Amino acid sequence: MFCVIYRSTRRDQTYLYVEKRDDFSRVPETLMQSFGQPQLAMILPLDGRKKLVGADLEKVKEALTTQGYYLQLPPPPENLLKQHLADNDKQ
């Protein structure tokens, strides 16, 4: 199984995985509008892989099979103030 990964032009660190190059037919129109013009990032074979960076391999495969796409969002921003206060409370 292969997937094609596109980078969003509107949202930093947001990627869209589809099964075939330039085939967005199974991606909802509202998602495509908010995603912006997709920029090809890479074509990646999923078979034989043990993991992906930033995404769960099994979730990606399942989403591609069932809905035809997988959307990878950026991790939530780290709250350094909250972490600092929690560290101070421990001391």
N, CA, C and O atoms as a DFTB+ gen file, in Angstrom:
364 C
 N C O
     1  1       0.841      -1.176       0.000
     2  2       0.000       0.000       0.000
     3  2       0.889       1.243       0.000
     4  3       1.836       1.350       0.779
     5  1       0.561       2.176      -0.892
     6  2       1.259       3.451      -0.972
     7  2       0.341       4.556      -0.495
     8  3      -0.881       4.404      -0.517
     9  1       0.917       5.661      -0.067
    10  2       0.128       6.857       0.196
    11  2       0.896       8.053      -0.337
    12  3       2.121       8.042      -0.455
    13  1       0.131       9.074      -0.651
    14  2       0.704      10.315      -1.146
    15  2       0.408      11.378      -0.096
    16  3      -0.738      11.536       0.326
    17  1       1.423      12.098       0.321
    18  2       1.282      13.063       1.405
    19  2       1.424      14.482       0.851
    20  3       2.372      14.802       0.134
    21  1       0.448      15.319       1.211
    22  2       0.429      16.713       0.784
    23  2       0.520      17.619       1.992
    24  3      -0.031      17.319       3.050
    25  1       1.216      18.725       1.829
    26  2       1.373      19.757       2.859
    27  2       0.319      20.835       2.607
    28  3       0.041      21.191       1.462
    29  1      -0.262      21.349       3.697
    30  2      -1.242      22.423       3.592
    31  2      -0.539      23.756       3.358
    32  3       0.526      24.013       3.920
    33  1      -1.142      24.599       2.525
    34  2      -0.610      25.942       2.313
    35  2      -1.212      26.938       3.298
    36  3      -0.743      28.071       3.401
    37  1      -2.246      26.522       4.020
    38  2      -2.916      27.423       4.957
    39  2      -2.636      27.112       6.423
    40  3      -2.729      27.996       7.274
    41  1      -2.298      25.880       6.714
    42  2      -2.107      25.480       8.103
    43  2      -0.734      24.840       8.271
    44  3      -0.416      23.833       7.638
    45  1       0.064      25.442       9.131
    46  2       1.413      24.949       9.383
    47  2       1.373      23.551       9.992
    48  3       0.526      23.274      10.841
    49  1       2.253      22.691       9.583
    50  2       2.407      21.324      10.091
    51  2       1.146      20.476       9.927
    52  3       0.886      19.592      10.745
    53  1       0.364      20.733       8.885
    54  2      -0.843      19.962       8.606
    55  2      -0.646      19.236       7.283
    56  3      -0.267      19.835       6.277
    57  1      -0.911      17.927       7.305
    58  2      -0.668      17.083       6.140
    59  2      -1.891      16.243       5.820
    60  3      -2.617      15.815       6.717
    61  1      -2.113      16.013       4.534
    62  2      -3.218      15.206       4.051
    63  2      -2.646      13.994       3.318
    64  3      -1.867      14.136       2.376
    65  1      -3.045      12.799       3.765
    66  2      -2.608      11.553       3.141
    67  2      -3.748      11.034       2.281
    68  3      -4.885      10.946       2.746
    69  1      -3.457      10.688       1.032
    70  2      -4.434      10.070       0.133
    71  2      -3.794       8.857      -0.523
    72  3      -2.578       8.674      -0.462
    73  1      -4.622       8.031      -1.150
    74  2      -4.125       6.787      -1.752
    75  2      -3.446       6.991      -3.102
    76  3      -2.489       6.288      -3.429
    77  1      -3.939       7.954      -3.890
    78  2      -3.407       8.162      -5.234
    79  2      -3.060       9.628      -5.439
    80  3      -3.735      10.522      -4.930
    81  1      -2.006       9.851      -6.187
    82  2      -1.541      11.216      -6.455
    83  2      -2.633      12.048      -7.124
    84  3      -3.240      11.631      -8.110
    85  1      -2.864      13.231      -6.565
    86  2      -3.828      14.209      -7.074
    87  2      -5.271      13.705      -7.111
    88  3      -6.093      14.256      -7.843
    89  1      -5.594      12.665      -6.333
    90  2      -6.976      12.167      -6.261
    91  2      -7.557      12.551      -4.902
    92  3      -7.323      11.887      -3.892
    93  1      -8.319      13.638      -4.909
    94  2      -8.949      14.135      -3.692
    95  2     -10.453      13.887      -3.715
    96  3     -11.206      14.543      -2.995
    97  1     -10.889      12.941      -4.542
    98  2     -12.318      12.694      -4.741
    99  2     -13.030      12.227      -3.475
   100  3     -14.231      12.455      -3.331
   101  1     -12.316      11.577      -2.554
   102  2     -12.948      11.082      -1.319
   103  2     -12.752      12.029      -0.132
   104  3     -13.207      11.743       0.975
   105  1     -12.079      13.149      -0.365
   106  2     -11.841      14.142       0.690
   107  2     -13.004      15.140       0.671
   108  3     -13.336      15.674      -0.387
   109  1     -13.626      15.398       1.830
   110  2     -14.745      16.351       1.859
   111  2     -14.335      17.731       1.336
   112  3     -13.223      18.197       1.582
   113  1     -15.248      18.368       0.616
   114  2     -14.976      19.667       0.011
   115  2     -14.633      20.723       1.062
   116  3     -13.766      21.567       0.834
   117  1     -15.306      20.680       2.208
   118  2     -15.020      21.664       3.263
   119  2     -13.592      21.517       3.788
   120  3     -12.937      22.508       4.109
   121  1     -13.120      20.289       3.872
   122  2     -11.738      20.048       4.301
   123  2     -10.768      20.593       3.260
   124  3      -9.774      21.229       3.610
   125  1     -11.045      20.351       2.001
   126  2     -10.158      20.837       0.940
   127  2     -10.107      22.365       0.929
   128  3      -9.050      22.944       0.678
   129  1     -11.231      23.019       1.197
   130  2     -11.248      24.485       1.217
   131  2     -10.400      25.025       2.359
   132  3      -9.649      25.983       2.176
   133  1     -10.512      24.416       3.539
   134  2      -9.729      24.904       4.676
   135  2      -8.256      24.489       4.581
   136  3      -7.386      25.150       5.147
   137  1      -7.980      23.398       3.867
   138  2      -6.615      22.896       3.706
   139  2      -5.795      23.792       2.786
   140  3      -4.589      23.949       2.973
   141  1      -6.455      24.375       1.793
   142  2      -5.751      25.203       0.814
   143  2      -5.231      24.359      -0.337
   144  3      -5.567      23.181      -0.451
   145  1      -4.423      24.952      -1.177
   146  2      -3.845      24.257      -2.329
   147  2      -2.833      23.222      -1.828
   148  3      -1.810      23.593      -1.254
   149  1      -3.106      21.924      -2.040
   150  2      -2.173      20.899      -1.558
   151  2      -0.829      20.976      -2.276
   152  3      -0.773      21.122      -3.497
   153  1       0.245      20.875      -1.506
   154  2       1.596      20.828      -2.070
   155  2       2.155      19.436      -1.812
   156  3       2.214      18.987      -0.667
   157  1       2.561      18.759      -2.867
   158  2       3.104      17.413      -2.743
   159  2       4.330      17.412      -1.834
   160  3       5.293      18.142      -2.068
   161  1       4.278      16.580      -0.793
   162  2       5.413      16.453       0.124
   163  2       6.202      15.195      -0.196
   164  3       7.427      15.237      -0.315
   165  1       5.493      14.061      -0.338
   166  2       6.185      12.802      -0.657
   167  2       5.207      11.699      -1.013
   168  3       4.018      11.774      -0.703
   169  1       5.725      10.684      -1.662
   170  2       5.005       9.437      -1.920
   171  2       5.696       8.386      -1.081
   172  3       6.918       8.244      -1.127
   173  1       4.901       7.643      -0.306
   174  2       5.477       6.781       0.712
   175  2       4.857       5.391       0.688
   176  3       3.633       5.272       0.754
   177  1       5.670       4.326       0.596
   178  2       5.118       2.980       0.740
   179  2       4.837       2.701       2.219
   180  3       5.694       2.932       3.072
   181  1       3.645       2.209       2.515
   182  2       3.289       1.913       3.904
   183  2       3.579       0.467       4.279
   184  3       3.841       0.170       5.445
   185  1       3.535      -0.426       3.313
   186  2       3.816      -1.838       3.599
   187  2       5.276      -2.009       4.010
   188  3       6.181      -1.449       3.391
   189  1       5.486      -2.786       5.055
   190  2       6.826      -3.046       5.530
   191  2       7.351      -2.002       6.499
   192  3       8.414      -2.186       7.091
   193  1       6.620      -0.910       6.667
   194  2       7.019       0.122       7.623
   195  2       6.599      -0.277       9.020
   196  3       5.600      -0.974       9.201
   197  1       7.352       0.159       9.999
   198  2       7.020      -0.109      11.393
   199  2       6.355       1.095      12.041
   200  3       5.547       0.942      12.957
   201  1       6.696       2.316      11.562
   202  2       6.090       3.520      12.121
   203  2       6.221       4.694      11.164
   204  3       6.959       4.647      10.179
   205  1       5.479       5.750      11.487
   206  2       5.538       7.009      10.753
   207  2       5.883       8.120      11.743
   208  3       5.628       7.990      12.940
   209  1       6.453       9.191      11.252
   210  2       6.738      10.339      12.106
   211  2       5.466      11.179      12.200
   212  3       4.930      11.616      11.182
   213  1       4.991      11.398      13.407
   214  2       3.842      12.268      13.620
   215  2       2.483      11.654      13.390
   216  3       1.473      12.345      13.522
   217  1       2.419      10.366      13.047
   218  2       1.130       9.712      12.805
   219  2       1.240       8.236      13.160
   220  3       2.312       7.638      13.071
   221  1       0.119       7.665      13.561
   222  2       0.050       6.240      13.882
   223  2      -0.160       5.458      12.585
   224  3      -1.152       5.667      11.888
   225  1       0.757       4.573      12.266
   226  2       0.739       3.837      10.997
   227  2      -0.569       3.086      10.791
   228  3      -1.145       3.143       9.704
   229  1      -1.045       2.388      11.806
   230  2      -2.276       1.603      11.666
   231  2      -3.494       2.507      11.471
   232  3      -4.398       2.163      10.710
   233  1      -3.529       3.642      12.138
   234  2      -4.637       4.586      11.962
   235  2      -4.632       5.170      10.552
   236  3      -5.690       5.372       9.955
   237  1      -3.444       5.438      10.025
   238  2      -3.327       5.958       8.658
   239  2      -3.851       4.925       7.666
   240  3      -4.648       5.257       6.788
   241  1      -3.412       3.680       7.799
   242  2      -3.864       2.624       6.883
   243  2      -5.372       2.444       6.949
   244  3      -6.036       2.337       5.917
   245  1      -5.916       2.412       8.165
   246  2      -7.357       2.221       8.330
   247  2      -8.145       3.384       7.735
   248  3      -9.154       3.176       7.062
   249  1      -7.685       4.608       7.985
   250  2      -8.374       5.782       7.452
   251  2      -8.323       5.809       5.926
   252  3      -9.315       6.152       5.282
   253  1      -7.192       5.456       5.349
   254  2      -7.089       5.428       3.891
   255  2      -8.053       4.409       3.296
   256  3      -8.679       4.661       2.267
   257  1      -8.168       3.258       3.951
   258  2      -9.047       2.204       3.454
   259  2     -10.523       2.572       3.617
   260  3     -11.314       2.397       2.690
   261  1     -10.889       3.080       4.789
   262  2     -12.304       3.315       5.070
   263  2     -12.833       4.636       4.523
   264  3     -13.931       4.679       3.967
   265  1     -12.053       5.728       4.676
   266  2     -12.583       7.022       4.235
   267  2     -11.821       7.626       3.065
   268  3     -12.274       8.613       2.484
   269  1     -10.679       7.058       2.708
   270  2      -9.951       7.527       1.530
   271  2      -8.936       8.615       1.796
   272  3      -8.269       9.069       0.866
   273  1      -8.797       9.051       3.050
   274  2      -7.806      10.077       3.380
   275  2      -7.502      10.012       4.874
   276  3      -8.250       9.425       5.657
   277  1      -6.382      10.632       5.243
   278  2      -6.011      10.787       6.644
   279  2      -5.478      12.198       6.803
   280  3      -4.643      12.641       6.015
   281  1      -5.956      12.906       7.819
   282  2      -5.512      14.267       8.076
   283  2      -4.613      14.275       9.300
   284  3      -5.041      13.895      10.390
   285  1      -3.370      14.704       9.127
   286  2      -2.418      14.812      10.233
   287  2      -2.344      16.266      10.669
   288  3      -1.929      17.138       9.906
   289  1      -2.755      16.515      11.915
   290  2      -2.741      17.855      12.476
   291  2      -1.485      18.049      13.316
   292  3      -0.894      17.075      13.782
   293  1      -1.071      19.303      13.513
   294  2       0.107      19.544      14.346
   295  2      -0.177      19.211      15.805
   296  3      -1.328      19.240      16.238
   297  1       0.865      18.896      16.560
   298  2       0.657      18.634      17.988
   299  2       0.195      19.922      18.673
   300  3       0.502      21.018      18.205
   301  1      -0.543      19.792      19.780
   302  2      -0.982      21.006      20.477
   303  2       0.217      21.771      21.011
   304  3       1.235      21.170      21.355
   305  1       0.107      23.093      21.082
   306  2       1.250      23.875      21.581
   307  2       1.528      23.549      23.049
   308  3       0.618      23.322      23.846
   309  1       2.797      23.535      23.366
   310  2       3.220      23.234      24.726
   311  2       2.985      24.463      25.603
   312  3       3.371      25.574      25.239
   313  1       2.355      24.263      26.750
   314  2       2.088      25.356      27.674
   315  2       3.225      25.400      28.697
   316  3       3.183      24.717      29.720
   317  1       4.229      26.208      28.406
   318  2       5.416      26.268      29.259
   319  2       5.119      26.871      30.628
   320  3       5.724      26.465      31.621
   321  1       4.204      27.826      30.698
   322  2       3.859      28.430      31.985
   323  2       3.212      27.389      32.900
   324  3       3.554      27.289      34.078
   325  1       2.285      26.625      32.352
   326  2       1.623      25.575      33.141
   327  2       2.642      24.546      33.637
   328  3       2.586      24.109      34.786
   329  1       3.561      24.170      32.767
   330  2       4.599      23.197      33.142
   331  2       5.504      23.777      34.231
   332  3       5.872      23.074      35.172
   333  1       5.859      25.040      34.106
   334  2       6.725      25.695      35.090
   335  2       6.036      25.758      36.458
   336  3       6.648      25.454      37.482
   337  1       4.762      26.152      36.466
   338  2       4.015      26.223      37.726
   339  2       3.873      24.850      38.370
   340  3       3.966      24.721      39.591
   341  1       3.645      23.821      37.550
   342  2       3.536      22.467      38.085
   343  2       4.856      22.011      38.674
   344  3       4.873      21.355      39.716
   345  1       5.955      22.343      38.030
   346  2       7.282      21.978      38.549
   347  2       7.569      22.693      39.870
   348  3       8.153      22.112      40.786
   349  1       7.154      23.959      39.959
   350  2       7.354      24.723      41.198
   351  2       6.517      24.169      42.345
   352  3       6.963      24.176      43.492
   353  1       5.313      23.692      42.052
   354  2       4.456      23.107      43.073
   355  2       5.052      21.826      43.648
   356  3       4.823      21.504      44.814
   357  1       5.808      21.101      42.843
   358  2       6.418      19.846      43.282
   359  2       7.578      20.098      44.253
   360  3       7.919      19.237      45.064
   361  1       8.176      21.287      44.158
   362  2       9.360      21.584      44.979
   363  2       9.013      22.097      46.323
   364  3       9.904      22.388      47.121
